[in-house]
Amino acid sequence: MQNVKIPLAAALLTLAVHLAGNPHYGFFRDELYFIICGFHPAFGYVDQPPIAPLLAAGSQLFGHSLFLLRTVPAIFAAAGVYVTCLLVIELGGGAFAQILAAVGATFANVLMSFGMKVGPDMVGLWLWPLAALYVLRIVKGGDPRLWLGAGAAIGVSLESKYSVIFFAIALILGLALTPQRRVLGSRWFAAGVALAAAIGLPNFIWQAAHGFPMWELLRNGQNGKNLVASPWLYLFQQLLVTNLFLSPVWIVGVVWLLCNRTARFLGYAYVALTILMIAFHAKFYYAGDAYPILIAAGGVAIEATTRRTTRLQAVVVAYAIVAGLFFLPFSLPVLAEPAMLHYADFVGGALHVKRSTMQTERFRTSALPEDWADMHGWPELAATVARIYRALPPGERAQAAIVASNYGEAAAIDFFGQPYGLPPALSGHNNYWLWGPRGYGGNVVIDVNGDCGRSSAPGLFRTAALAARSDPPWVISYEHNIPIMLCTGIRTPLAALWPKLKNYI
């Protein structure tokens, strides 16, 4: 029976760190969108599987609560650290290796970020390393029925983010390149694959029924929205995203795995995963949930070289904690905005790293780091729209549609607009397009961050006037000083225009 005192303590400490550090600033753009999507339960959505939206909406069933929302990813972060420690034990590590791996998995920026806000990657914090743990136990002679556990972990992850497919392929390739390939011949391996496919099937059917919108979205992103990193930049980004000062832990882990006859398949799997990510122009964080595996191996390797010097081990752990705290404000919103601005400038200058190094999309600039900027301005936007809406004459208000340029604006209006009595927002962006015009004809439109069709369809409305501008502090560039137009007298019904408004990106 394994001693789980250290894994349990590490998980609880991780949970406490996230519960204290997560619920600050405000709701993130995507979190608002997930909440609204989750209140429209489905087996899938245009741009993600169903788990993140459903969990996000579930956290808000009893009212708005940033704390409860951010508790969801905190739990996954804690579970991920727990499994990381179990991986250390399975790889032969002791107490020091578990502690070092727990610190590394807690403070690696990409993992801490996944555990900070609700998103599709948070589920993989727990389930990617769990799948690897099950496969490692099988390779070491464990019950082959553990393939069912691995399959369930992959399947549930697939219902959260599609990138787990690449991780599963990489695991199989890693096994195929080693003598452990024999475990792939088990009927339980086939059963595990079937279980993963069965769990992911409802979302696949939903995507198929809607014309595979995710494929369209990915193609559109590659054709202008996303910035594609070169292979060398992608590799450098991996150092930054895992905490530049802590990255030696997982690098040592990769080397150790490649030199270990039993666990070598995990090292090959990481190499294969990296090649797949580069080949498919993935964003730098897509493979982030694999790093607990490497950090666990790194903890075991470093323990083996410092076993005789407990003082050195204490120094290593202290160094890891200090290194983690140094970059913590980039992963947890713990500093006030002015302080965060100065700290980001200080760190960037000290390390000679430009912010653009980690940029994944065009046209996203801000004073604060992008994620932090996207946690600002949403209640103010809804309040501004509400003032315009409530100032309309009753007859116009009854038929007024609120149209937003993107899902963040639309979701903010839906989420924060309820106390003002605002109607559901409309948008052509991603899943909002599927929900359609909701019966509105478009004769009166409050156009958020638009121009009443002047640029795309001149003369669409008889009248178009600027009603207000929304310009809260700290927002991201394309939400800065945005116009809110009042448009009346539409010449083409909104339902007829709707097919042209689709924007999957």
N, C-alpha and C positions, 0 to 999 in steps of 0.2 A: 504494500500500500504506500503510495507516494505521500510524502510530507508536503502538504499544501499550505503551510503556515506562511511562508514567504510569498508565494503567488497570491494568496488571499490578501495579505497585508499590502502588497504592491498594488493590487487592484483597487482596494479601498482608498489608498492614498491618491491614486490616479483619479478616482471618482471625486474625491474631495477637492483636488486641484481644479478639476473642470467645473464642478458645481460652484466653486468660488470665483473662477475666472471667466466662465462662459457668458453669463447673462448681463452683458454691458453693451453700451452704445444703443443698439436697437435691432429690430428684425432685419435680417439680410434679404435682399431682393428675391433670391431663389427660395428662401424659406417662406416668404409670403405667397409666392406662386405655388409651392408645394402644398401649403395649407389649403388654398382655394381648390387646387386639383383634388386633394384628398376629400374635400367636402362634395366632390362629384365622383363617388367611388366607381372604379373601373378596373379591369384587368391590365390596363396599360394607358399610357399617355403618349402624345406625340414625341416627347423628348426624354422620357424615362420610363422604366418599369414602375410598378405601383407601390413598392414598400415605403420609400421615403415620403411620398405624398400622404399615404394612409397614416403613417406614424405621426407626421407633422399635424395633420388634422385632428387625430386622436388626442394629442396633447392640448388642444384648444377647445375641447368639447364643453368645458365649464367656464369659458371666458378667456380673454387675452392674457397670456402669461409667457413672457420671454424665458422665465426660469424653467417652467415645465417643458417648453419646447427644447431648450438647450440641455435639459436633463437626458433626453433621448440619446443624443450622440455621446454624452458623458458616460452613459452605461455601456455603450459599445466600446468606447476607449478603455474603460476598466476591464471589460471582458477580453479585449485584445491583449492587454498587459498580462492578464492571468494566463492566457494561452501561451504567450511568449515565454513565461517562466516555465510552463510545462514542457515547452520545446527544449529549453535549456536542460531540464532534468532528463529528457529523453535522449539528448545528445551527450549525456554523461557529466554535465556541469553540476557544481555544488552551490553553496549559499552565495559566495561572491559573484559567480557568474549570473545567478538569478537577479541579484541586486543590480549589477551593472546593466544587464539586459533590460530590466524594468525601467531604470533611469533613461536608458537610450530610447526605448520604445515610447516612454512618456513624453520626452522632450524633443524627439525628432520632429521638426517643424511640420512636415506633411502629415504625420500621424496625429499630432496635436491639433492641427487645423481640421482634420476629418472629425475629431472628437469634440470640436468647438461648436460647430453649427450643423443643423440638419442638412443632409445631402446624401446622394446615392453612394458615396464612398464610405460612409460611416459603418455600414453593415460589414464591409470587407475587413475592417479593423479586427473583427473577431473571427470571421469565417474563412478568410484566406489562410491565416496561420493554423486554424483548426483543421482545415483540409490537409495541409502539409503535415500536421502532427499525426493524423490518422494514417496517411500514406507511409510516414516514417515508421510507425509502429508495425504496419503490415510488412514492410521491407525487413524489419528486424525479427520477423517470425511471428508477429501477432495474428490475432484472429482475422482471417480474410474478410469476414463479414463487416469489418470496419470500412470496407469500400462503400457500404451503404451510408455510413456517417459522412465520408468524404463527398459522396454524391449529393447527399442532402445539403451539405455546406455549400457546394458549388451551385446547386439548384436554387437555394434561397438567395445566394449572392447574385445569381442571374436575374432574380426578380427585383434586384436593387440597382445593379449597374452591369451593362453588357461586357465591360472590359474583363470580367472574370473569365470569359471564354478564352482569352489569350493566356491567362494564368493557367487554366486547365490544360490547354494545349502544351504550354511550356513544361508543366509537370510531367505529362505523358512523354514528351520528347526527352526530358531528363532521364526518365526511367528507361526509355528505349536505347539510350546511349550507354547504359551500364548493364552489368550482369543481372541487376535487379529487374530487368525487363521481364523476367519469368512471372512476376506478380501480375502482369497484364494479361496473362493467359487464364486467370481465374474466372470462373463463372460469376464470382461476386464482383469482379471489376465490371463485367458487362451489366450486372444488376445495378451497380452504382451509377454507371453512365445512364442507364435507363431511368433511374430515379431522378437524376439531375434534369434529364430531358423532360420528364413528366411534370416536375415542379415548374420548369420554365415554359411549358407548353401553353398555358392560358395566355401569357403575354405574347407569345409568338402568334397565336391565333388572332389576338386583338390587332397586332401590327399588320398581319396579313389582311384582315378584314378592312383595314383603313388604308391599304395601299402601301404598307411599310413606310410610314412617314419618317421614321428614324433614319432610313437610308437617304431620303431626300434632304433631311436636315444636315446630315454629315457631309453630303456632297456640297451643299450650299456653304457650309462652314469652311470647307477647303478651298472654295472659289472666291475668297476675298475677306471673310471675317477673321479666320484664324491665322496666326503667325506660325509658320513652320520652322522649327529649330533645325539647324544642321546637326549631324551626328555628334560632332564635338561639343556643340553648345548643349545638346540634350544631356550628354554625360556630365558636363560641368554643372548643369542645373540639378542633377541628382545629388551632387555634393552640397549645393546650397539648400535644397529642399529638405535634406535630412539633417540639417544643422552642420555647417561647415566644420565646426570644431569637434563634433561627435561622429562625423562620417568615417573616420578611421576604424571605428568599431565594426561597422557593417562591411567595410572593405576587407578587414582582417577576416571577418566571417566568411566572405566569399572565397578567399584563398584557403581558409581552413576546410570549408566544405569540399572544394575541388581536390583537396589532398586526403580526404577521409573516404575510405573505400565504401563504408556503409551509407553515408549521407551525401556522397558525391552527386547523386541525381538532383539534389536541391541546388547545388552550385550550378550545374548545367541548366537547370530550369530557369535560374535567374538570368544567365547569359542569353538563353533562348528568348526569354520575355523581353529583355532589353533590345535584342535584335528585332523582334516583332514590333515593339513600340516605335523604334526608329523607322522601320520600313513602312509603317502605316501612319507616320507623321502624328503620333499621339502627343497630347500635351504632357508636360513633364511630370504631372502628378498622377497620371492614369495608373501607373504601376506601384503607387505608394503603399498599398496594402501588403505588398510582398516584403517590405523591409523588416517587419518583426522577425521573420525567419532568419534573415542575415544577421540581425542584431543579436538574436539568441546564439547563433553560432559564434559570433565575435566575442560574446561574453565567455563562452566555453574556452575559446582559444586564448584569450587574455588571462583567464584564470590559470590555465596550464603553465603560462610563462611567469606568473607572479606568485605561484602557490607557496613558495618558501618565504615570502616577504609580506607579512600582513600589513606593515606600514605602507608599503608601496601600493597594496590593494586599496587601502584607505585613501591614499592620495589620488588614485585613479577614479574612485567613486566621487570624491570631492570635486575633482576636475570636471567630471561628467555633469555634476549638478550645476556647477558654476557656468559651464558652457551652455547648458540648457536654459538657465535663467537669463543668460545674455541675449538670446534670441527669442525668449518667451513673449515679449510684447508684439512680435510679428505673428504669433499664433493664437494668443488670447488677448481680447480687448481690455487690457487692464490699465492702460495709461489714458489719462485725459487727452483730448484731441491735440491741444497745443504741445503737450509733452511728447506725444507720439510723433508729431511732426518733427520736432527737434531730434528725437532719438533716432528716427529713420534717417535723417540727414547725417547724424553722427556716425551711425553704423555703416551707411553707404560710403561715406568719405573715408572712414578708417580702413575699410576693406577694399576700397577702390572698385566697388561693384555698382554698376548703373542699375537703376530700377528697371529699365527696359530689358535687362537680361532675363527677367522672370516674366515678361509680358507674354500672354498667350493669344490676345486678341487685339485687333486694330481699334483705334479710336477710343480706347479705354485709358484715360489719364485722370489723375486726381492729385490733390495735395497729400492726402493720407494714402496709405496702401489701399489698393483697389477694393479688397473685401471690406475694409473698415469704412471706406467712402460709401459703399453700397448698403451700409446699415444706417444711413442718415437720410433725412428729408421726406420719408414716406408719410408720416402723420401730417406733416405740414402740407404736402401735396393734396391729400384727401381733404383737409380743412379748406384749402383754397378752392378746390372744385365744389365743395359743399356750399361755400358762400355764393358762388355763381349760380348754382342750381337753385338754391333757396330764394335768390333774388328774382327768379323768373316769375312772370305772371302764372297763376294757377293753371290756365289752359295750356301754356307752353311747357310748364314743368311736368304735366301729366304725360306728355309725349316726348320729353327730352331724353335722348340717348347720350351716354358718356362713352366716348371712343378714345382709347389710349394707344400710343404708338408701339408699346411693348408690354410684355407680360408683367414686368416689375411694376410699372405704373398702374396697370389694370388691377393687379392683385392688391396693391396698396389701397386703391380706391375701394375695392370690395371688402378688404379686411378692416380698414380704419374708417370706412364710410358708413358702416352700419348704424352707429349712434346718430348720424346726421340724416338717416333715412334715404341714403343714395340708392338708386337702382343698380343692378349688376352692370359692371363695366363691360364694354365690348372692345375687342382687339383682333387684328388679323394675325397676331403673333402666336405661333405654336398651338398649344391646346385651346387657347381662347378662340382660334378660328373655327375649330370643330364645334364649339358651342353656338356658333352662328350669331345672327343679329337679334335673337331672342324676341322676335315679333316687332321690333322697332322699325318704323318706316324711314326715319332719318330726316323728317321735316324740321326737327330742332335737334342740333347736335352740339354738345360741349366737346370740343376737339382738343385733347391733351397732347401737347408736344406735336401738333400738326398745324396745317395751314388751310383747313377747310377745302382741301383738294386743289388749291391753286396751282401747285407745281405739277401734279399728275393729271388732273382733270379740270382745267380752267372753266369757270362758269358753272360748276356743279351746284353751287348754292346761289340763291338770289342775293343774300347778304352774308357778309363775313366780317367779324369785328374782333379785335383783340380785347378779351374780357379781363385778363390778368396775366401775370407772370409768376412762376414758382421758382424761388431762388433761395432755398434754405442753405445754411453754411455746411461745408465739408462734403457736399455731394460729389458724385463722379461727374466727369466732364459733360457727358451728353444729357445729364439731368440738371445742368446749371442754367439758370435763367430761361427756363423753357416757357414758350407761349401757351396760353390756354385760350382757344378761340371759341366764339359763339357763332354758330352757323345756322341759318334758317332758310327754308324754302328749297329743299333738295329737288333737283330736276330728274334724277334717276333714283328709283327706290333703292334703299339700302340692301334689300334682299337680292336685287339684280346686280349690284356692285360687289356683293360679298365674295364670289369666286375669285375676283381679281385682287382681293385684299390679303390672300393667303401669304404668310411670311414664315416659312419653316427655316429657322436658322438659330 
